[in-house]
Amino acid sequence: MANIYGKKNIRVNTVAPGSIPTEITTEKYVNPLVPKALEEKLTLSRRGKPKEIVEAVLFLALDSASYITGQTPVVGLPQTK
């Protein structure tokens, strides 16, 4: 899509969020051991905040990101152990 719409000066990016606590994921993390085990595997040792995803999206919308297109930043990369 970036190649197609770039000719019309339209940038196309996506954001791949890591583990973010939301209403949708609440049931998955009822057991307090589950988020703790996950956090031990995450690069920053914590789950992200919805605000951090919003900030990544807003960054891509800024004029200072005007030459970024066709990218998918991963926000909150899990570490492989």
N, CA, C and O atoms as CSV, one atom per row, in Angstrom:
chain,resi,resn,atom,element,x,y,z
A,1,MET,N,N,0.818,-1.192,0.000
A,1,MET,CA,C,0.000,0.000,0.000
A,1,MET,C,C,0.862,1.256,0.000
A,1,MET,O,O,0.520,2.253,-0.637
A,2,ALA,N,N,1.994,1.203,0.726
A,2,ALA,CA,C,2.873,2.372,0.744
A,2,ALA,C,C,3.379,2.690,-0.651
A,2,ALA,O,O,3.472,3.860,-1.023
A,3,ASN,N,N,3.708,1.660,-1.435
A,3,ASN,CA,C,4.184,1.880,-2.801
A,3,ASN,C,C,3.090,2.464,-3.692
A,3,ASN,O,O,3.361,3.326,-4.528
A,4,ILE,N,N,1.880,2.005,-3.516
A,4,ILE,CA,C,0.760,2.489,-4.341
A,4,ILE,C,C,0.388,3.917,-3.985
A,4,ILE,O,O,0.291,4.777,-4.860
A,5,TYR,N,N,0.177,4.174,-2.682
A,5,TYR,CA,C,-0.320,5.485,-2.261
A,5,TYR,C,C,0.774,6.530,-2.108
A,5,TYR,O,O,0.487,7.727,-2.083
A,6,GLY,N,N,2.024,6.091,-2.005
A,6,GLY,CA,C,3.124,7.043,-1.918
A,6,GLY,C,C,3.182,7.967,-3.120
A,6,GLY,O,O,3.583,9.125,-2.998
A,7,LYS,N,N,2.786,7.464,-4.280
A,7,LYS,CA,C,2.767,8.293,-5.497
A,7,LYS,C,C,1.782,9.457,-5.370
A,7,LYS,O,O,1.869,10.447,-6.096
A,8,LYS,N,N,0.844,9.312,-4.430
A,8,LYS,CA,C,-0.144,10.374,-4.180
A,8,LYS,C,C,0.198,11.143,-2.904
A,8,LYS,O,O,-0.637,11.863,-2.356
A,9,ASN,N,N,1.442,10.978,-2.442
A,9,ASN,CA,C,1.930,11.644,-1.236
A,9,ASN,C,C,1.154,11.236,0.022
A,9,ASN,O,O,0.962,12.036,0.938
A,10,ILE,N,N,0.714,9.973,0.046
A,10,ILE,CA,C,0.023,9.422,1.203
A,10,ILE,C,C,0.936,8.376,1.828
A,10,ILE,O,O,1.365,7.433,1.164
A,11,ARG,N,N,1.227,8.556,3.112
A,11,ARG,CA,C,2.084,7.600,3.816
A,11,ARG,C,C,1.228,6.511,4.445
A,11,ARG,O,O,0.119,6.774,4.912
A,12,VAL,N,N,1.742,5.296,4.455
A,12,VAL,CA,C,1.024,4.153,5.034
A,12,VAL,C,C,1.954,3.453,6.011
A,12,VAL,O,O,2.993,2.925,5.618
A,13,ASN,N,N,1.581,3.449,7.279
A,13,ASN,CA,C,2.334,2.763,8.320
A,13,ASN,C,C,1.351,2.032,9.218
A,13,ASN,O,O,0.165,2.359,9.249
A,14,THR,N,N,1.842,1.058,9.937
A,14,THR,CA,C,1.051,0.384,10.955
A,14,THR,C,C,1.866,0.358,12.239
A,14,THR,O,O,3.067,0.628,12.221
A,15,VAL,N,N,1.225,0.038,13.339
A,15,VAL,CA,C,1.915,-0.126,14.608
A,15,VAL,C,C,1.549,-1.507,15.145
A,15,VAL,O,O,0.373,-1.870,15.187
A,16,ALA,N,N,2.554,-2.271,15.554
A,16,ALA,CA,C,2.325,-3.597,16.127
A,16,ALA,C,C,2.518,-3.492,17.640
A,16,ALA,O,O,3.650,-3.452,18.121
A,17,PRO,N,N,1.419,-3.448,18.385
A,17,PRO,CA,C,1.554,-3.303,19.841
A,17,PRO,C,C,1.969,-4.600,20.507
A,17,PRO,O,O,1.572,-5.687,20.088
A,18,GLY,N,N,2.770,-4.470,21.543
A,18,GLY,CA,C,3.123,-5.616,22.369
A,18,GLY,C,C,1.982,-5.886,23.340
A,18,GLY,O,O,0.822,-5.623,23.026
A,19,SER,N,N,2.302,-6.403,24.502
A,19,SER,CA,C,1.291,-6.734,25.503
A,19,SER,C,C,0.805,-5.464,26.190
A,19,SER,O,O,1.550,-4.807,26.917
A,20,ILE,N,N,-0.457,-5.135,25.942
A,20,ILE,CA,C,-1.059,-3.926,26.502
A,20,ILE,C,C,-2.292,-4.325,27.308
A,20,ILE,O,O,-3.189,-4.971,26.768
A,21,PRO,N,N,-2.358,-3.952,28.603
A,21,PRO,CA,C,-3.553,-4.258,29.379
A,21,PRO,C,C,-4.752,-3.453,28.861
A,21,PRO,O,O,-4.709,-2.223,28.809
A,22,THR,N,N,-5.793,-4.144,28.489
A,22,THR,CA,C,-7.028,-3.500,28.032
A,22,THR,C,C,-8.215,-4.300,28.567
A,22,THR,O,O,-8.037,-5.370,29.150
A,23,GLU,N,N,-9.400,-3.787,28.370
A,23,GLU,CA,C,-10.602,-4.510,28.786
A,23,GLU,C,C,-10.690,-5.862,28.080
A,23,GLU,O,O,-11.173,-6.833,28.661
A,24,ILE,N,N,-10.238,-5.928,26.861
A,24,ILE,CA,C,-10.304,-7.164,26.078
A,24,ILE,C,C,-9.400,-8.247,26.671
A,24,ILE,O,O,-9.736,-9.430,26.612
A,25,THR,N,N,-8.255,-7.856,27.244
A,25,THR,CA,C,-7.304,-8.849,27.755
A,25,THR,C,C,-7.441,-9.124,29.254
A,25,THR,O,O,-6.689,-9.934,29.796
A,26,THR,N,N,-8.376,-8.475,29.926
A,26,THR,CA,C,-8.514,-8.609,31.377
A,26,THR,C,C,-8.655,-10.062,31.819
A,26,THR,O,O,-7.973,-10.492,32.749
A,27,GLU,N,N,-9.523,-10.816,31.170
A,27,GLU,CA,C,-9.763,-12.209,31.563
A,27,GLU,C,C,-8.498,-13.062,31.479
A,27,GLU,O,O,-8.294,-13.961,32.295
A,28,LYS,N,N,-7.665,-12.781,30.507
A,28,LYS,CA,C,-6.453,-13.573,30.295
A,28,LYS,C,C,-5.474,-13.435,31.461
A,28,LYS,O,O,-4.671,-14.333,31.712
A,29,TYR,N,N,-5.546,-12.307,32.170
A,29,TYR,CA,C,-4.574,-12.008,33.211
A,29,TYR,C,C,-5.185,-11.976,34.613
A,29,TYR,O,O,-4.657,-11.299,35.495
A,30,VAL,N,N,-6.285,-12.695,34.831
A,30,VAL,CA,C,-6.924,-12.744,36.148
A,30,VAL,C,C,-5.963,-13.350,37.175
A,30,VAL,O,O,-5.834,-12.841,38.288
A,31,ASN,N,N,-5.302,-14.422,36.799
A,31,ASN,CA,C,-4.316,-15.051,37.683
A,31,ASN,C,C,-3.083,-14.135,37.724
A,31,ASN,O,O,-2.471,-13.900,36.682
A,32,PRO,N,N,-2.703,-13.610,38.904
A,32,PRO,CA,C,-1.579,-12.667,38.983
A,32,PRO,C,C,-0.237,-13.257,38.548
A,32,PRO,O,O,0.701,-12.512,38.265
A,33,LEU,N,N,-0.137,-14.581,38.491
A,33,LEU,CA,C,1.112,-15.196,38.048
A,33,LEU,C,C,1.315,-15.076,36.536
A,33,LEU,O,O,2.446,-15.096,36.050
A,34,VAL,N,N,0.215,-14.950,35.805
A,34,VAL,CA,C,0.300,-14.870,34.345
A,34,VAL,C,C,1.001,-13.586,33.898
A,34,VAL,O,O,1.967,-13.670,33.139
A,35,PRO,N,N,0.554,-12.385,34.338
A,35,PRO,CA,C,1.280,-11.178,33.903
A,35,PRO,C,C,2.715,-11.149,34.422
A,35,PRO,O,O,3.609,-10.642,33.745
A,36,LYS,N,N,2.938,-11.688,35.614
A,36,LYS,CA,C,4.303,-11.711,36.160
A,36,LYS,C,C,5.216,-12.554,35.272
A,36,LYS,O,O,6.339,-12.145,34.975
A,37,ALA,N,N,4.750,-13.716,34.850
A,37,ALA,CA,C,5.545,-14.582,33.966
A,37,ALA,C,C,5.805,-13.900,32.630
A,37,ALA,O,O,6.902,-14.000,32.080
A,38,LEU,N,N,4.798,-13.209,32.111
A,38,LEU,CA,C,4.961,-12.494,30.846
A,38,LEU,C,C,5.979,-11.372,30.986
A,38,LEU,O,O,6.860,-11.218,30.140
A,39,GLU,N,N,5.861,-10.589,32.053
A,39,GLU,CA,C,6.760,-9.453,32.251
A,39,GLU,C,C,8.217,-9.888,32.352
A,39,GLU,O,O,9.114,-9.138,31.967
A,40,GLU,N,N,8.462,-11.089,32.863
A,40,GLU,CA,C,9.828,-11.594,32.944
A,40,GLU,C,C,10.427,-11.835,31.559
A,40,GLU,O,O,11.648,-11.851,31.401
A,41,LYS,N,N,9.567,-12.023,30.557
A,41,LYS,CA,C,10.037,-12.272,29.191
A,41,LYS,C,C,10.129,-11.001,28.350
A,41,LYS,O,O,10.740,-11.001,27.282
A,42,LEU,N,N,9.525,-9.925,28.832
A,42,LEU,CA,C,9.501,-8.682,28.052
A,42,LEU,C,C,10.811,-7.920,28.201
A,42,LEU,O,O,11.404,-7.891,29.279
A,43,THR,N,N,11.244,-7.319,27.135
A,43,THR,CA,C,12.500,-6.583,27.102
A,43,THR,C,C,12.566,-5.516,28.191
A,43,THR,O,O,13.605,-5.353,28.830
A,44,LEU,N,N,11.472,-4.787,28.410
A,44,LEU,CA,C,11.460,-3.723,29.421
A,44,LEU,C,C,10.877,-4.197,30.750
A,44,LEU,O,O,10.660,-3.390,31.655
A,45,SER,N,N,10.624,-5.496,30.873
A,45,SER,CA,C,10.121,-6.113,32.115
A,45,SER,C,C,8.809,-5.514,32.607
A,45,SER,O,O,8.548,-5.494,33.810
A,46,ARG,N,N,7.993,-5.032,31.696
A,46,ARG,CA,C,6.674,-4.517,32.058
A,46,ARG,C,C,5.787,-4.536,30.837
A,46,ARG,O,O,6.265,-4.528,29.703
A,47,ARG,N,N,4.483,-4.560,31.079
A,47,ARG,CA,C,3.532,-4.454,29.974
A,47,ARG,C,C,3.383,-2.982,29.620
A,47,ARG,O,O,3.583,-2.103,30.458
A,48,GLY,N,N,3.035,-2.734,28.381
A,48,GLY,CA,C,2.890,-1.365,27.923
A,48,GLY,C,C,1.591,-0.729,28.385
A,48,GLY,O,O,0.726,-1.381,28.969
A,49,LYS,N,N,1.482,0.549,28.109
A,49,LYS,CA,C,0.276,1.306,28.429
A,49,LYS,C,C,-0.386,1.719,27.118
A,49,LYS,O,O,0.307,2.007,26.142
A,50,PRO,N,N,-1.722,1.750,27.085
A,50,PRO,CA,C,-2.391,2.193,25.855
A,50,PRO,C,C,-1.851,3.535,25.356
A,50,PRO,O,O,-1.743,3.756,24.150
A,51,LYS,N,N,-1.517,4.422,26.283
A,51,LYS,CA,C,-0.981,5.740,25.912
A,51,LYS,C,C,0.297,5.612,25.075
A,51,LYS,O,O,0.552,6.433,24.195
A,52,GLU,N,N,1.093,4.583,25.353
A,52,GLU,CA,C,2.343,4.417,24.613
A,52,GLU,C,C,2.096,4.011,23.160
A,52,GLU,O,O,2.880,4.355,22.276
A,53,ILE,N,N,1.022,3.290,22.917
A,53,ILE,CA,C,0.652,2.950,21.542
A,53,ILE,C,C,0.156,4.201,20.830
A,53,ILE,O,O,0.514,4.462,19.681
A,54,VAL,N,N,-0.668,4.966,21.526
A,54,VAL,CA,C,-1.181,6.228,20.968
A,54,VAL,C,C,-0.021,7.139,20.594
A,54,VAL,O,O,-0.034,7.759,19.531
A,55,GLU,N,N,0.978,7.224,21.461
A,55,GLU,CA,C,2.121,8.100,21.189
A,55,GLU,C,C,2.910,7.644,19.963
A,55,GLU,O,O,3.421,8.480,19.217
A,56,ALA,N,N,3.017,6.355,19.747
A,56,ALA,CA,C,3.704,5.847,18.546
A,56,ALA,C,C,2.927,6.227,17.289
A,56,ALA,O,O,3.515,6.633,16.286
A,57,VAL,N,N,1.610,6.095,17.350
A,57,VAL,CA,C,0.759,6.457,16.202
A,57,VAL,C,C,0.858,7.957,15.935
A,57,VAL,O,O,0.987,8.385,14.788
A,58,LEU,N,N,0.796,8.752,17.006
A,58,LEU,CA,C,0.893,10.208,16.835
A,58,LEU,C,C,2.245,10.603,16.252
A,58,LEU,O,O,2.319,11.505,15.418
A,59,PHE,N,N,3.311,9.939,16.683
A,59,PHE,CA,C,4.621,10.232,16.119
A,59,PHE,C,C,4.614,10.034,14.609
A,59,PHE,O,O,5.117,10.876,13.866
A,60,LEU,N,N,4.045,8.921,14.156
A,60,LEU,CA,C,4.016,8.644,12.719
A,60,LEU,C,C,3.184,9.665,11.946
A,60,LEU,O,O,3.354,9.820,10.737
A,61,ALA,N,N,2.285,10.361,12.643
A,61,ALA,CA,C,1.453,11.378,11.984
A,61,ALA,C,C,2.133,12.751,11.948
A,61,ALA,O,O,1.653,13.650,11.258
A,62,LEU,N,N,3.221,12.925,12.665
A,62,LEU,CA,C,3.902,14.219,12.728
A,62,LEU,C,C,4.618,14.551,11.420
A,62,LEU,O,O,4.994,13.661,10.656
A,63,ASP,N,N,4.799,15.840,11.179
A,63,ASP,CA,C,5.585,16.273,10.023
A,63,ASP,C,C,7.025,15.778,10.114
A,63,ASP,O,O,7.667,15.531,9.093
A,64,SER,N,N,7.534,15.631,11.347
A,64,SER,CA,C,8.918,15.158,11.507
A,64,SER,C,C,9.072,13.697,11.085
A,64,SER,O,O,10.197,13.219,10.942
A,65,ALA,N,N,7.972,12.983,10.883
A,65,ALA,CA,C,8.016,11.602,10.389
A,65,ALA,C,C,7.549,11.536,8.938
A,65,ALA,O,O,7.126,10.481,8.466
A,66,SER,N,N,7.626,12.656,8.236
A,66,SER,CA,C,7.054,12.747,6.890
A,66,SER,C,C,7.748,11.879,5.835
A,66,SER,O,O,7.219,11.695,4.739
A,67,TYR,N,N,8.917,11.351,6.157
A,67,TYR,CA,C,9.602,10.483,5.197
A,67,TYR,C,C,9.589,9.031,5.648
A,67,TYR,O,O,10.342,8.205,5.134
A,68,ILE,N,N,8.734,8.728,6.607
A,68,ILE,CA,C,8.583,7.348,7.082
A,68,ILE,C,C,7.310,6.785,6.469
A,68,ILE,O,O,6.221,7.311,6.696
A,69,THR,N,N,7.446,5.731,5.701
A,69,THR,CA,C,6.291,5.077,5.107
A,69,THR,C,C,6.595,3.596,4.897
A,69,THR,O,O,7.751,3.210,4.726
A,70,GLY,N,N,5.564,2.785,4.912
A,70,GLY,CA,C,5.729,1.358,4.707
A,70,GLY,C,C,6.381,0.651,5.887
A,70,GLY,O,O,7.009,-0.393,5.718
A,71,GLN,N,N,6.234,1.215,7.078
A,71,GLN,CA,C,6.900,0.656,8.247
A,71,GLN,C,C,5.890,0.157,9.291
A,71,GLN,O,O,4.755,0.630,9.358
A,72,THR,N,N,6.332,-0.800,10.091
A,72,THR,CA,C,5.544,-1.313,11.200
A,72,THR,C,C,6.412,-1.357,12.457
A,72,THR,O,O,7.027,-2.383,12.748
A,73,PRO,N,N,6.466,-0.253,13.201
A,73,PRO,CA,C,7.229,-0.307,14.448
A,73,PRO,C,C,6.542,-1.226,15.451
A,73,PRO,O,O,5.322,-1.187,15.613
A,74,VAL,N,N,7.334,-2.045,16.115
A,74,VAL,CA,C,6.822,-2.911,17.165
A,74,VAL,C,C,7.015,-2.160,18.477
A,74,VAL,O,O,8.139,-1.834,18.857
A,75,VAL,N,N,5.912,-1.890,19.162
A,75,VAL,CA,C,5.963,-1.132,20.409
A,75,VAL,C,C,5.825,-2.125,21.565
A,75,VAL,O,O,4.737,-2.641,21.822
A,76,GLY,N,N,6.922,-2.383,22.249
A,76,GLY,CA,C,6.907,-3.348,23.345
A,76,GLY,C,C,7.315,-4.727,22.883
A,76,GLY,O,O,6.522,-5.665,22.961
A,77,LEU,N,N,8.523,-4.866,22.411
A,77,LEU,CA,C,9.003,-6.127,21.857
A,77,LEU,C,C,9.251,-7.169,22.939
A,77,LEU,O,O,10.013,-6.910,23.870
A,78,PRO,N,N,8.619,-8.355,22.839
A,78,PRO,CA,C,8.934,-9.419,23.793
A,78,PRO,C,C,10.324,-9.998,23.536
A,78,PRO,O,O,10.767,-10.115,22.393
A,79,GLN,N,N,10.979,-10.348,24.598
A,79,GLN,CA,C,12.308,-10.931,24.493
A,79,GLN,C,C,12.173,-12.455,24.462
A,79,GLN,O,O,11.313,-13.022,25.136
A,80,THR,N,N,13.009,-13.099,23.692
A,80,THR,CA,C,13.007,-14.556,23.634
A,80,THR,C,C,14.035,-15.082,24.632
A,80,THR,O,O,15.217,-14.740,24.573
A,81,LYS,N,N,13.561,-15.912,25.540
A,81,LYS,CA,C,14.488,-16.476,26.536
A,81,LYS,C,C,14.552,-17.964,26.372
A,81,LYS,O,O,15.273,-18.636,27.109
